[in-house]
Amino acid sequence: MTLRHYLTVERDGDVAEVTLRRPEVRNAVNQELHDALVGAVETFSHDTSLRAVVLAAEGHVFSAGGDFEWMARCHADLPTRDATVREGLRLLEALTQLDVPVVAAMQGDAIGLGASLVLSCDAVVAKSSAKLADPHVAIGLVAGDGGCLLWPQAAGMLRARRYLLTGDPIPASLAHDWGLVTDLVDNAEDVLPAARALAARLAALPPLAVRGTKRALNQVMAARFAEVAALAGAEELTTLGSDDLLEAIDAFKDKRVPKYHGR
């Protein structure tokens, strides 16, 4: 089945496969793709016949993160900014609270929100040369829609601080050593088959045991969301309306070094 034309959800028995479909813009997440993702994940939460999910993407990049045009619209309108932050947290909370395993097929770089999507999964199969990065801070945003919630849990607090503050990319081979990536393959074309094979293996396990273990593990993330999400979201909301964000977007388009003024 197709949700709009930004995302496909296909079913192979008891395994669902979700595919981001904006390769022409490196699968940057705009409002439509975001809404489609939320709808798909929340539908999964009510599907008792589902045993596993594969999260994949078309093209050479898993996701470049938030769409700059969408960010610019958010900057111009407070209700849009508020809804964007709330919906971003809603998506990641729904994904981390699914009681079936989710396997990310990271055939290319996962940046910003793309990295948050990957780190919300239960297993990450990645091309060894692909990169993970969260450059929110580097473009004037607080890493509030996933980074501050997910990176400390996955990488440890010290590494999370270093890489969230700088936005430096991490090769998947190093991310594997740190526990951010679970499975490495050398070639991009082998990522999705490997992710499908792992999802099929997980789907074949005793479903009551899998769902029960997932629910228990999910409580770890639920506690973190309860502690951090409101503050992280509020801080990101402030920066979505900042001049520094617009400067970052303009500098990126103009291919120049940005000049930030802290306002």
Backbone hydrogen bonds in HBPLUS format (Angstrom, degrees):
<---DONOR---> <-ACCEPTOR-->    atom                        ^
c    i                          cat <-CA-CA->   ^        H-A-AA   ^      H-
h    n   atom  resd res      DA  || num        DHA   H-A  angle D-A-AA Bond
n    s   type  num  typ     dist DA aas  dist angle  dist       angle   num
A0009-VAL N   A0001-MET O   3.15 MM   8  5.62 171.1  2.16 166.4 167.9     1
A0003-LEU N   A0007-LEU O   3.26 MM   4  5.65 150.9  2.35 149.0 156.6     2
A0021-ARG N   A0006-TYR O   2.79 MM  15  4.88 151.1  1.87 151.2 141.6     3
A0008-THR N   A0019-THR O   3.07 MM  11  5.24 156.2  2.13 141.0 148.5     4
A0019-THR N   A0008-THR O   2.89 MM  11  5.24 159.2  1.94 151.0 156.2     5
A0010-GLU N   A0017-GLU O   2.93 MM   7  5.19 163.7  1.96 145.6 149.5     6
A0017-GLU N   A0010-GLU O   2.75 MM   7  5.19 159.4  1.79 155.7 160.0     7
A0012-ASP N   A0015-VAL O   2.87 MM   3  5.34 175.2  1.88 167.9 169.0     8
A0015-VAL N   A0012-ASP O   3.20 MM   3  5.34 160.2  2.24 117.8 123.5     9
A0051-ARG N   A0014-ASP O   2.74 MM  37  5.27 161.3  1.77 155.4 153.5    10
A0016-ALA N   A0052-ALA O   3.00 MM  36  6.47 158.4  2.05 153.1 154.0    11
A0054-VAL N   A0016-ALA O   2.79 MM  38  6.27 152.6  1.87 153.8 163.3    12
A0018-VAL N   A0054-VAL O   2.79 MM  36  6.10 165.8  1.81 175.1 174.0    13
A0056-ALA N   A0018-VAL O   2.73 MM  38  6.00 174.8  1.73 171.1 173.0    14
A0020-LEU N   A0056-ALA O   2.98 MM  36  6.39 159.0  2.03 134.3 135.7    15
A0058-GLU N   A0020-LEU O   2.98 MM  38  6.16 158.3  2.03 160.7 163.9    16
A0025-VAL N   A0022-ARG O   3.04 MM   3  5.79 159.5  2.08 123.3 128.7    17
A0027-ASN N   A0022-ARG O   2.71 MM   5  4.30 157.0  1.76 132.3 128.3    18
A0026-ARG N   A0023-PRO O   3.10 MM   3  4.65 159.1  2.15 107.8 104.5    19
A0028-ALA N   A0025-VAL O   3.09 MM   3  5.78 144.1  2.23 116.2 123.9    20
A0064-ALA N   A0026-ARG O   2.90 MM  38  5.60 135.5  2.10 154.6 165.8    21
A0029-VAL N   A0065-GLY O   2.69 MM  36  5.84 161.3  1.73 148.0 154.7    22
A0067-ASP N   A0029-VAL O   2.97 MM  38  5.23 158.1  2.01 133.8 127.4    23
A0034-HIS N   A0030-ASN O   2.93 MM   4  6.04 162.5  1.96 155.7 161.5    24
A0035-ASP N   A0031-GLN O   2.89 MM   4  6.08 163.7  1.91 151.3 155.2    25
A0036-ALA N   A0032-GLU O   2.98 MM   4  6.18 156.7  2.04 146.2 152.9    26
A0037-LEU N   A0033-LEU O   2.93 MM   4  6.16 153.8  2.00 149.4 155.9    27
A0038-VAL N   A0034-HIS O   3.00 MM   4  6.30 164.9  2.02 155.5 159.0    28
A0039-GLY N   A0035-ASP O   2.95 MM   4  6.16 164.2  1.98 149.7 154.1    29
A0040-ALA N   A0036-ALA O   2.96 MM   4  6.15 157.5  2.01 145.9 151.8    30
A0041-VAL N   A0037-LEU O   2.96 MM   4  6.15 174.9  1.96 160.3 161.0    31
A0042-GLU N   A0038-VAL O   2.96 MM   4  6.04 165.1  1.98 153.4 158.0    32
A0043-THR N   A0039-GLY O   3.02 MM   4  6.08 144.2  2.16 138.9 148.4    33
A0044-PHE N   A0040-ALA O   3.03 MM   4  6.34 154.1  2.10 148.5 155.4    34
A0045-SER N   A0041-VAL O   3.20 MM   4  6.51 142.6  2.35 142.3 151.6    35
A0046-HIS N   A0043-THR O   3.12 MM   3  5.62 157.0  2.17 112.6 119.4    36
A0047-ASP N   A0044-PHE O   3.05 MM   3  5.09 166.3  2.07 110.2 114.6    37
A0050-LEU N   A0047-ASP O   3.35 MM   3  5.67 162.2  2.38 107.8 113.0    38
A0053-VAL N   A0101-PRO O   2.90 MM  48  6.29 146.6  2.02 154.5 163.8    39
A0103-VAL N   A0053-VAL O   2.79 MM  50  6.19 163.6  1.81 157.6 161.3    40
A0055-LEU N   A0103-VAL O   2.84 MM  48  6.08 163.1  1.87 148.7 152.3    41
A0105-ALA N   A0055-LEU O   2.79 MM  50  5.96 165.5  1.81 162.3 159.3    42
A0062-PHE N   A0109-ASP O   2.96 MM  47  5.49 124.6  2.27 127.0 142.8    43
A0063-SER N   A0109-ASP O   3.19 MM  46  6.60 161.5  2.23 150.8 154.8    44
A0111-ILE N   A0063-SER O   2.85 MM  48  6.06 168.7  1.86 164.8 168.6    45
A0070-TRP N   A0067-ASP O   3.09 MM   3  5.26 119.3  2.48 100.6 115.1    46
A0071-MET N   A0067-ASP O   2.98 MM   4  6.37 154.5  2.05 150.3 158.2    47
A0072-ALA N   A0068-PHE O   2.90 MM   4  6.17 154.7  1.97 148.7 155.0    48
A0073-ARG N   A0069-GLU O   3.10 MM   4  6.41 152.2  2.19 143.1 149.9    49
A0074-CYS N   A0070-TRP O   2.95 MM   4  6.25 153.0  2.02 148.3 156.4    50
A0075-HIS N   A0071-MET O   2.90 MM   4  6.21 153.0  1.98 150.1 157.3    51
A0076-ALA N   A0072-ALA O   3.27 MM   4  6.51 145.7  2.39 140.6 148.3    52
A0077-ASP N   A0074-CYS O   3.23 MM   3  5.47 156.0  2.29 107.1 114.0    53
A0081-ARG N   A0077-ASP O   2.94 MM   4  6.26 156.3  2.00 152.3 159.9    54
A0082-ASP N   A0078-LEU O   2.88 MM   4  6.11 168.0  1.89 162.3 164.4    55
A0083-ALA N   A0079-PRO O   2.95 MM   4  6.10 164.6  1.97 147.1 151.4    56
A0084-THR N   A0080-THR O   2.88 MM   4  5.98 154.4  1.95 147.1 154.4    57
A0085-VAL N   A0081-ARG O   3.08 MM   4  6.35 163.6  2.11 157.0 159.3    58
A0086-ARG N   A0082-ASP O   3.08 MM   4  6.28 168.6  2.09 151.8 155.3    59
A0087-GLU N   A0083-ALA O   2.84 MM   4  5.92 161.1  1.87 149.6 155.2    60
A0088-GLY N   A0084-THR O   2.91 MM   4  6.00 147.5  2.01 142.4 151.5    61
A0089-LEU N   A0085-VAL O   3.11 MM   4  6.38 161.5  2.15 151.6 154.9    62
A0090-ARG N   A0086-ARG O   2.92 MM   4  6.12 148.5  2.02 140.8 150.9    63
A0091-LEU N   A0087-GLU O   2.92 MM   4  6.12 154.6  1.98 146.9 151.6    64
A0092-LEU N   A0088-GLY O   3.26 MM   4  6.54 169.6  2.27 149.9 151.3    65
A0093-GLU N   A0089-LEU O   2.88 MM   4  5.96 157.0  1.93 148.8 155.9    66
A0094-ALA N   A0090-ARG O   2.94 MM   4  6.04 160.5  1.98 145.8 151.3    67
A0095-LEU N   A0091-LEU O   2.95 MM   4  6.18 156.9  2.00 149.2 155.9    68
A0096-THR N   A0092-LEU O   2.93 MM   4  6.05 161.7  1.97 146.9 151.5    69
A0097-GLN N   A0093-GLU O   3.03 MM   4  6.05 120.7  2.39 138.0 152.2    70
A0097-GLN N   A0094-ALA O   3.31 MM   3  5.17 143.6  2.46  92.4 102.7    71
A0122-ASP N   A0102-VAL O   2.81 MM  20  5.31 146.8  1.92 142.0 153.2    72
A0123-ALA N   A0102-VAL O   3.30 MM  21  6.69 139.9  2.48 153.9 153.9    73
A0104-ALA N   A0123-ALA O   2.85 MM  19  6.23 165.9  1.87 158.5 157.1    74
A0125-VAL N   A0104-ALA O   2.87 MM  21  6.01 168.8  1.88 167.5 165.3    75
A0106-MET N   A0125-VAL O   2.76 MM  19  5.91 150.6  1.85 159.4 167.0    76
A0127-LYS N   A0106-MET O   3.04 MM  21  6.48 153.1  2.11 161.7 157.0    77
A0110-ALA N   A0131-LYS O   2.86 MM  21  6.31 159.7  1.90 165.1 171.8    78
A0133-ALA N   A0110-ALA O   3.15 MM  23  6.61 147.4  2.26 156.7 156.6    79
A0114-GLY N   A0111-ILE O   2.78 MM   3  4.85 136.9  1.97 144.7 133.1    80
A0112-GLY N   A0133-ALA O   2.77 MM  21  6.17 140.7  1.92 134.7 147.7    81
A0115-ALA N   A0112-GLY O   2.97 MM   3  5.25 122.0  2.32 103.1 116.8    82
A0116-SER N   A0112-GLY O   3.06 MM   4  6.49 152.5  2.14 146.7 155.2    83
A0117-LEU N   A0113-LEU O   2.87 MM   4  6.16 153.2  1.95 150.8 157.1    84
A0118-VAL N   A0114-GLY O   3.14 MM   4  6.41 161.0  2.17 145.1 149.6    85
A0119-LEU N   A0115-ALA O   2.88 MM   4  6.12 164.6  1.91 154.4 158.4    86
A0120-SER N   A0116-SER O   3.04 MM   4  6.11 117.9  2.44 136.7 150.5    87
A0120-SER N   A0117-LEU O   3.22 MM   3  5.21 147.9  2.33  97.9 107.3    88
A0121-CYS N   A0118-VAL O   3.10 MM   3  5.58 163.6  2.13 114.1 119.1    89
A0182-THR N   A0124-VAL O   3.06 MM  58  5.19 137.4  2.25 126.4 139.0    90
A0183-ASP N   A0124-VAL O   2.99 MM  59  6.15 161.4  2.03 156.3 151.1    91
A0126-ALA N   A0183-ASP O   2.86 MM  57  6.26 164.4  1.89 162.3 162.0    92
A0185-VAL N   A0126-ALA O   2.98 MM  59  6.23 149.7  2.07 153.3 155.4    93
A0130-ALA N   A0127-LYS O   2.99 MM   3  5.36 159.7  2.04 115.4 122.0    94
A0128-SER N   A0185-VAL O   2.84 MM  57  5.79 150.6  1.92 162.2 166.1    95
A0172-ALA N   A0130-ALA O   2.70 MM  42  5.45 147.7  1.80 169.8 162.5    96
A0132-LEU N   A0170-ILE O   2.90 MM  38  5.13 160.5  1.94 142.8 146.9    97
A0170-ILE N   A0132-LEU O   2.72 MM  38  5.13 155.6  1.77 150.3 159.1    98
A0138-ALA N   A0135-PRO O   3.01 MM   3  5.03 112.6  2.48  98.5 115.4    99
A0139-ILE N   A0135-PRO O   3.21 MM   4  6.56 129.1  2.48 151.0 163.8   100
A0139-ILE N   A0136-HIS O   3.02 MM   3  5.50 148.3  2.12 110.6 119.9   101
A0141-LEU N   A0136-HIS O   2.88 MM   5  4.84 162.6  1.91 137.1 132.0   102
A0140-GLY N   A0137-VAL O   2.99 MM   3  5.02 164.5  2.01 111.7 112.9   103
A0144-GLY N   A0142-VAL O   2.74 MM   2  5.33 139.2  1.90 104.8  92.2   104
A0148-CYS N   A0143-ALA O   2.92 MM   5  5.84 158.7  1.96 166.9 164.8   105
A0149-LEU N   A0146-GLY O   3.07 MM   3  5.13 131.4  2.31 100.3 114.3   106
A0150-LEU N   A0146-GLY O   2.71 MM   4  5.67 163.3  1.74 168.7 172.2   107
A0151-TRP N   A0147-GLY O   3.02 MM   4  5.47 154.5  2.09 139.5 147.6   108
A0154-ALA N   A0150-LEU O   3.04 MM   4  6.23 151.8  2.13 151.5 160.1   109
A0155-ALA N   A0151-TRP O   2.73 MM   4  5.57 172.8  1.73 162.6 164.9   110
A0156-GLY N   A0152-PRO O   3.00 MM   4  4.57 139.2  2.17 116.3 124.3   111
A0160-ALA N   A0156-GLY O   2.95 MM   4  6.04 157.1  2.00 152.4 160.0   112
A0161-ARG N   A0157-MET O   2.89 MM   4  6.09 161.6  1.92 153.8 157.6   113
A0162-ARG N   A0158-LEU O   3.09 MM   4  6.32 167.9  2.10 149.6 152.8   114
A0163-TYR N   A0159-ARG O   2.92 MM   4  6.04 170.6  1.93 157.9 159.8   115
A0164-LEU N   A0160-ALA O   2.83 MM   4  5.69 149.5  1.93 147.4 154.9   116
A0165-LEU N   A0161-ARG O   3.05 MM   4  5.89 157.3  2.10 142.0 148.3   117
A0166-THR N   A0162-ARG O   3.20 MM   4  6.25 150.8  2.29 135.5 143.2   118
A0167-GLY N   A0163-TYR O   2.92 MM   4  5.26 142.3  2.06 120.1 131.5   119
A0174-LEU N   A0171-PRO O   2.98 MM   3  5.41 123.9  2.31 108.6 121.6   120
A0175-ALA N   A0171-PRO O   2.84 MM   4  6.13 163.4  1.86 154.8 160.6   121
A0176-HIS N   A0172-ALA O   2.77 MM   4  5.87 141.1  1.92 142.8 151.7   122
A0177-ASP N   A0174-LEU O   2.98 MM   3  5.08 116.5  2.40  97.8 113.1   123
A0178-TRP N   A0174-LEU O   3.08 MM   4  6.44 142.9  2.22 146.4 157.2   124
A0179-GLY N   A0175-ALA O   3.01 MM   4  6.12 115.0  2.45 136.2 151.4   125
A0180-LEU N   A0175-ALA O   2.81 MM   5  4.98 146.6  1.92 155.5 152.0   126
A0181-VAL N   A0175-ALA O   3.36 MM   6  5.56 144.6  2.49 110.0 107.2   127
A0179-GLY N   A0176-HIS O   3.24 MM   3  5.13 150.3  2.33  97.2 105.9   128
A0190-ASP N   A0187-ASN O   3.03 MM   3  5.48 152.9  2.11 111.2 119.6   129
A0191-VAL N   A0188-ALA O   3.15 MM   3  5.43 160.2  2.19 109.6 115.6   130
A0194-ALA N   A0190-ASP O   3.17 MM   4  6.20 155.6  2.24 141.7 148.7   131
A0195-ALA N   A0191-VAL O   2.88 MM   4  6.15 154.3  1.95 153.3 161.4   132
A0196-ARG N   A0192-LEU O   2.82 MM   4  6.04 162.1  1.86 158.5 163.3   133
A0197-ALA N   A0193-PRO O   2.94 MM   4  6.11 155.0  2.00 144.0 150.8   134
A0198-LEU N   A0194-ALA O   3.03 MM   4  6.26 156.4  2.08 144.9 150.8   135
A0199-ALA N   A0195-ALA O   2.90 MM   4  6.12 160.3  1.93 150.1 155.9   136
A0200-ALA N   A0196-ARG O   2.87 MM   4  6.07 158.2  1.91 150.0 155.8   137
A0201-ARG N   A0197-ALA O   3.00 MM   4  6.21 152.1  2.08 142.2 149.8   138
A0202-LEU N   A0198-LEU O   2.94 MM   4  6.23 157.9  1.99 150.5 156.2   139
A0203-ALA N   A0199-ALA O   2.82 MM   4  6.02 153.9  1.88 148.3 156.3   140
A0204-ALA N   A0200-ALA O   3.11 MM   4  6.26 131.8  2.35 138.4 149.2   141
A0204-ALA N   A0201-ARG O   3.26 MM   3  5.26 136.6  2.46  94.5 106.0   142
A0205-LEU N   A0202-LEU O   3.17 MM   3  5.44 160.4  2.21 107.7 113.8   143
A0210-VAL N   A0206-PRO O   3.01 MM   4  6.25 158.5  2.06 155.8 162.8   144
A0211-ARG N   A0207-PRO O   2.88 MM   4  5.98 175.8  1.89 154.0 155.4   145
A0212-GLY N   A0208-LEU O   2.95 MM   4  5.97 158.3  2.00 142.7 149.6   146
A0213-THR N   A0209-ALA O   2.97 MM   4  6.02 159.1  2.01 143.2 148.9   147
A0214-LYS N   A0210-VAL O   2.88 MM   4  6.07 161.4  1.91 153.3 159.1   148
A0215-ARG N   A0211-ARG O   2.89 MM   4  6.09 160.5  1.92 149.1 154.1   149
A0216-ALA N   A0212-GLY O   3.10 MM   4  6.32 156.7  2.15 144.1 150.0   150
A0217-LEU N   A0213-THR O   2.91 MM   4  6.17 166.1  1.93 153.8 157.8   151
A0218-ASN N   A0214-LYS O   2.74 MM   4  5.86 152.9  1.81 151.7 160.1   152
A0219-GLN N   A0216-ALA O   3.19 MM   3  5.46 142.6  2.33 102.0 112.0   153
A0220-VAL N   A0217-LEU O   3.03 MM   3  5.69 147.7  2.14 115.3 123.2   154
A0222-ALA N   A0218-ASN O   2.85 MM   4  6.15 153.9  1.92 149.9 158.8   155
A0223-ALA N   A0219-GLN O   2.94 MM   4  6.03 155.2  2.00 142.7 147.4   156
A0224-ARG N   A0220-VAL O   3.22 MM   4  6.52 153.5  2.29 139.4 146.5   157
A0225-PHE N   A0221-MET O   2.84 MM   4  6.11 162.2  1.87 155.3 159.7   158
A0226-ALA N   A0222-ALA O   2.97 MM   4  6.18 160.2  2.01 147.0 152.3   159
A0227-GLU N   A0223-ALA O   3.05 MM   4  6.26 144.5  2.18 142.4 151.6   160
A0228-VAL N   A0224-ARG O   2.88 MM   4  5.92 157.2  1.94 157.4 162.9   161
A0229-ALA N   A0225-PHE O   2.94 MM   4  4.87 150.3  2.03 127.6 137.0   162
A0232-ALA N   A0228-VAL O   2.93 MM   4  5.99 175.9  1.93 169.1 170.0   163
A0233-GLY N   A0229-ALA O   2.81 MM   4  5.81 162.5  1.84 151.7 156.7   164
A0234-ALA N   A0230-ALA O   3.00 MM   4  6.13 158.4  2.05 144.7 150.7   165
A0235-GLU N   A0231-LEU O   2.94 MM   4  6.16 160.3  1.98 154.8 159.8   166
A0236-GLU N   A0232-ALA O   3.00 MM   4  6.20 155.9  2.06 145.6 152.4   167
A0237-LEU N   A0233-GLY O   2.88 MM   4  6.06 153.6  1.95 147.1 154.8   168
A0238-THR N   A0234-ALA O   3.19 MM   4  6.47 153.3  2.27 144.1 149.4   169
A0239-THR N   A0235-GLU O   3.31 MM   4  6.66 160.8  2.35 146.2 150.2   170
A0240-LEU N   A0236-GLU O   2.90 MM   4  6.14 141.6  2.05 151.5 162.7   171
A0241-GLY N   A0238-THR O   3.20 MM   3  5.64 150.7  2.29 106.5 114.8   172
A0242-SER N   A0239-THR O   3.08 MM   3  4.89 166.4  2.10 107.5 108.9   173
A0247-GLU N   A0243-ASP O   2.93 MM   4  6.23 156.8  1.99 153.1 160.4   174
A0248-ALA N   A0244-ASP O   2.93 MM   4  6.16 152.5  2.00 145.0 152.0   175
A0249-ILE N   A0245-LEU O   2.99 MM   4  6.31 159.0  2.03 153.6 158.8   176
A0250-ASP N   A0246-LEU O   2.86 MM   4  6.06 167.9  1.87 154.0 157.4   177
A0251-ALA N   A0247-GLU O   2.85 MM   4  5.92 159.6  1.89 147.3 153.5   178
A0252-PHE N   A0248-ALA O   2.99 MM   4  6.12 152.3  2.07 142.3 149.7   179
A0253-LYS N   A0249-ILE O   3.03 MM   4  6.32 160.8  2.07 150.3 155.0   180
A0254-ASP N   A0250-ASP O   2.85 MM   4  6.04 153.5  1.92 148.5 156.5   181
A0255-LYS N   A0251-ALA O   2.82 MM   4  5.70 110.7  2.31 135.7 150.9   182
A0256-ARG N   A0251-ALA O   3.01 MM   5  5.07 163.0  2.04 140.3 145.8   183
A0255-LYS N   A0252-PHE O   3.30 MM   3  5.04 150.8  2.39  93.7 102.2   184
